[in-house]
């Protein structure tokens, strides 16, 4: 399921959407912009002339038929061995979708999810119930923290009985305070799995560092390699913090090799239902952002004007008219190909922007907000501790808390 590759840095894993994965195997070659071929748009294709993903995330919750999924970019990985594909696919177990379902997942559904994950993914999350199910009142079955934890433990029992410990599964921890995080962690840590996943926005930077220190204290890095994944986050500031942390964490837990990855579906959602192109990132001492350029369908339709953001490899091939054309009723629309082109551009923009900020923070550049440099210093102070107890004391230090809580 997983041939471990230690990345040079923390790594953004774009959360692929089904519109892209299915459409990319259906596009007609004669419709592509001049200079592109269909395999260029396959994000796992390491021979592509465009963006090449080293790691991505895909959710079982997007799959209509888990036992016989439709042909797509993900399923084709098993069929096409000719293209160089060393990418890592992280499987999301669909806990988010299952938490909103009218009934808890039946045993067969859990088995189907498990089998899909071990068939198509290199590593994957176990099937948890996110706390949002209770806090957002989205399900009659999950009213409380303990309801969510209880079903998660039941799912973990099923996964373990199916042999999860023999694959690269990530145990998911939920919580919105250190007390909740610790309570959940104490109940799931008996399931000895490959690594860990967590909802970073719930944990926050302080909670995330506390959790890593707890894992060190409990010997969770006393192995050859492991993986930490942060769910649902890709802002430039958080990405920069992950990259600072991974360097210090690796030195702390050596010889264990470890990766930190993080995901979001933002590039695909922006280039999908929002019909927006990412502009060149704004990186300055006062601001980090990736602006969005809304597609004006009437003005873009059939236009030979260059694509407005010439920031990515694909943008060199594009005009506005490649995104918007006319349907049989002469209405200006975005075709499946138009969405693919936008989403490919957006994904590369996000990855390049993250890399740029990481490089600037590495040298304490004055071209980025000073709050990032202060948070970096706090992380260095915490991880330079000789003992975990000392690190925990430093984590609670007022100056460090302020720096960690105001990094963006």
N, C-alpha and C positions, 0 to 999 in steps of 0.2 A: 504493500500500500504506500510505503514511503521510503525513498532513498534519500537520506538526509543530505542537504547541501546548505552549508553555512553561508549566508549572504554577507556581503561586506558591510552592510548597514541594516538598520531596521527597514522594513519594506512595506510599501503600500500595496494591498491586494484589492484591486477594483472588484466590486461585487457585480458580476456579470448579470445582465438581464436577458430574459428569454427572447425578447424582440431581436436582440443582436445575435444571440447564439443560433437561433433558428433561421433568421433571415440571411445570415452570411453564407449558408450552404444552398441558398435558393437564387441568389442574384444572378441575372443573366450577364454573361461576359461582355456582350455587345453594348451593355448599358453603362459600363464602367468608364470613368473619366480616362482620357488618353494617358498612357504611361503606367496605369495600375492594372494588376491582375487580381483575380479573386483570392488567391492565397495570401496576398498582401494584407487583406482584411482579417485573416484568421489570426487572432491575437496570440495564439500559442506557437505560431510558426516562426521559429528562430531564424529562418532564411528570408523573412519578409523584408521588403524595402521600407516598411513603415514601422510603427511601434511594435515591440516584441515584449510580451509580458513574461517575467520570471515567475510570478505568482499571482493568482487570482482566487476569488471566492465565488462559489455557485451554490444556490440553495435548493435542497430537495423540495422545499415548499413551492417552487415554481413549476414543478413537474406534474403534469396531469395524470399520467400513468407511469408509476414508478417501476412497474415490472416490464413495461414495454415502451420506454420513452421515445418520443419522436426524434428523428434524425436531426442532429444539431452539431455545433462546433465541439461540444463536450463529448457526445457519444462517438463522434468520428475519430477521436483520439485513439480509440481501441481498434479502429479499422484501418487507419492510414498510418503506416509505419515509415513511409518514405520521407516524410517531412521531419526535419530535426525538431523534436519537441522535448525539451528538458524542463518545461514549466511545471510548477507545483500548483495543483488545484486543491484548495481547501473547501471542504463540503460543510455547508450550514445544514443542520439537521431539521430545519423548518419549525423550530420551537415557537418562533414568532407567529407563524400561520396557525399552528396547532392550538396555541393559546387562545385564539379568537374563534376556534371551531365550536359548534353548538354542543359537542360532546367530547370527552377525552378520547385520545386515539385508541382504537381497538388494537389488540395484540397483533393482528395481521398487518395493520398499518405500520406499527413500530418495526416489525420484521422487514417490511418492504423498504422502509426508510433506511434501516441498517444495511440491507443488501445493496441498495442503490449507492450508498456512500462508499462501501468497500469496493464496489465495482468501478466507479468512475472517478473517485477522488484519491489524492495522495495522503491526505489526512483530513480529519473531520471533527466537528463538534458532536458531543453526545446530545441526546434529546432532552433539553431542559424546558421549564416553563418560566418565561421571563416575568419579573414582578409587575410589569406593566399590565398584565392580564388582570391582576387584582386592583392595582391602583387606578387604572383607567376604566374599571368596571366593564370590561369587554367580554367577560364570560361568567355564566352563572355557576361554574364549577370551581373557579379560582377567586375566592373572595378575600383571602388573607395571604400573608407571607408564608405561613405554614402550609396552606393549600398548594401553593406553587412549589414549595420545597418537597412536599409529600409526593406529588406526581412526578417530580424530577427524580426522586429516589426510586420510585417504582420503575421509571423508564431506565434508570441506571442498572437496576436488577436485571431487566430484560436484555439490555445491551451486553451486560457481563455474561449472562447465560448463553448469548449468541457468540461470545468469544471476543468482545471488544478489546480485552487486554492483549490480544494477539495482533492487533492492528494499531494504527497511529491515531487514536482518538484523543480529543482534548476535553477534559472535564470542565464543565461550565460552572462558574461561581457567580451568583447574583447578590445584590445588596446595594443600598444607597447610603450606608454609613459603615464605619469600620466595625461597629457592633453587629450589624446585619451580615456584612461580608464574612466576618469571623464565624458567626453562627452557621451560615450556609456551608462554609469551607470545612468546618469541623465535622459536618454530617456527610460530606461527599468525598473527603480525602481518603477514606478507607478503600475506595475504588481506585486501584493502582493503574492509572492509564498513562498515556504517552506525555501529555502536556496539559495546558490550561487555557481557557478562554474566559473573557469577561466583558461586560458592557462598560466601556471606558467612561462614557458620559455619566453613568451612575456612580462609578467609583471616584472619578476625579483624579487629578494627578497625585495628590497626597495619598488617597486610598490605594491607588495603583502601586506606588512605591512601598507602602505598608505591606501590601499583599506579596510583593516580590521578596521583601525581607522575611516575611513569614514562611514563604516557600523555602528560602535558604535555611532558615532555622530548623525547619522540619525535614531537611535532607532531600527535598524534591529535585535537587540538581545533582544528586549523587548517582549519576548515570552517564552514559556516553553522550547522549544528546537529548534535547527536549525542545518544546515549542511553546511560545506564549502568543496568544492572539487577542487583539482588542477589537471588539465589535462596534461597528457603526460610528467611525470617526475618521476624518481625513483632513481636518483643517490644518493649515500650514504650521500654526504654532504647536499644536499637539504632535504633529509629525516630527517636528524638530526636537521635541522633548523625548520622544521614543528613541530617536537616534543618539541623543546624549546618554540616555539610560542604558542602551544596549552595550555600549563600550564599557561602561563601569560594571554592568552586570556580568559580562563575560570575564572580566578580570577577577571578579569576586568568586565566580563559581568554577573557574578552570580546574581541571581539564574538560569539564562538561561543555559541549558545544550547544549554543542556544540561539534561536531566532526570535525576534519580535516582529509580528506582522499586524496590520490593521486594515480595516476595510470600510468602504462606503459605496453606495450605488450612485452617488451624486453626478458623475460625468454622464451616466446613461440616462438618468432621470432628466437632467438638463437638456440633453440632446434628444430626448424622447418626447414625453407629453408636454414639457415646457418649451420645446422647439427653440432652444437657445444654444449659441456657440460660446465657448469660453474665449475671453479675450486674453491678451498677454497679462501675466500676473503683475499686480502692483506690490512691489517690495521696497519699502522705505523705512526710515527710522520711526515713522509714526503709524505705519499701516502695513498689514499683510492681507491681501485678498486676491481672488480671481474673479474679475468682473464677467458678467454675462451679457452677450449681445443677442437680443431677441430677434428672431428671423421675421422679417416683414414679407409675408408670402406674396402679395401683389408686386412689390418692388423687386424681389429676388427672382421671381418666376422668369425663366428664360434669359436671365441677365448674363452677359459675358464679363461682368465686373469680377475682379479677383475676390476670392473669399476674404472677409474683412480682417481676420487675424492670421497673419503669416508667421505664426510662432512654431508650427509643428511640421513634421515631414509631409504629412498628407495635404496640408494647406497649400503646398507648392503646386499641387495638381488640380486644385479646385477653383471653380467660379461659383458665384451665387446661384446660377442656373443649374448647377449640378445638384443642389439641395432641393430646389423647388421646381416642379414642372406642372403640366396640366393633365387632368384626367380626361376620361371620355366625354364628360360634360363641360369641358373647357374651364374647369375650376382649378385655381392654383393650389397645389397640395404638395406635401412632402411624401415622397415614395419611401418604400422600405430602404432603398439604397440611400436616399437622402438622410434618413435617420442614422444609418450605419456610418456614413461619412462624418456626420456631426459627432457621433459618440466616439468614434475613433480619435478624432481631433481633440475632443474634451478630455479623454483618458490620457493622451500623451501630454496635454497641457498640465494636468494635475500632477503627473509623475515628474515632469521637468521642473515645475515650480517647487515641489517638495525637495528635489535635489539641490536646487539653487539656494533655498533657505538653509538647508543643512550645511552646505559648503560655507555660507557666510557666517553661520553661528560657530562653526569649527574654528574660525579665526577671530571671533568676537568683533565682527565687523560693525562699524557705526551705520551701516546701511540697513540694519534691521532694528526693530524696537528694543530698547534697553531692557525691557521686562524679560525678554528671552535670555539675555546674558545673565541677569540676576537669578533666574530660575536654574540656569545651567550651573552657576556657582553653588546654589543650594544643593543640587543633586550631587555635585562633586564632593561637597562637604559631608553629606550623608553617607555616600558609598565609600569614602576614604576611612570610615570608622574601622577600628580594629576588631570590634565585636558587634554582633547583631543588637545587643542591648544598647550599646553606645549609638548605633545608627538610629534606633528607635527614639532615643532621647533627642538626637539632633533633628530627626523628622518633626518632632513636636516643638522645636525651638521657634520662638516667635518670629524671628527674622526669616527663617527658612519657610515657615508656614505662609507668611505674607508673600514671599517670592513665588512659591508654588501655586498659590491661589490667584495670583495676578499675572500669570505668564502670558495671558492673551486678553 
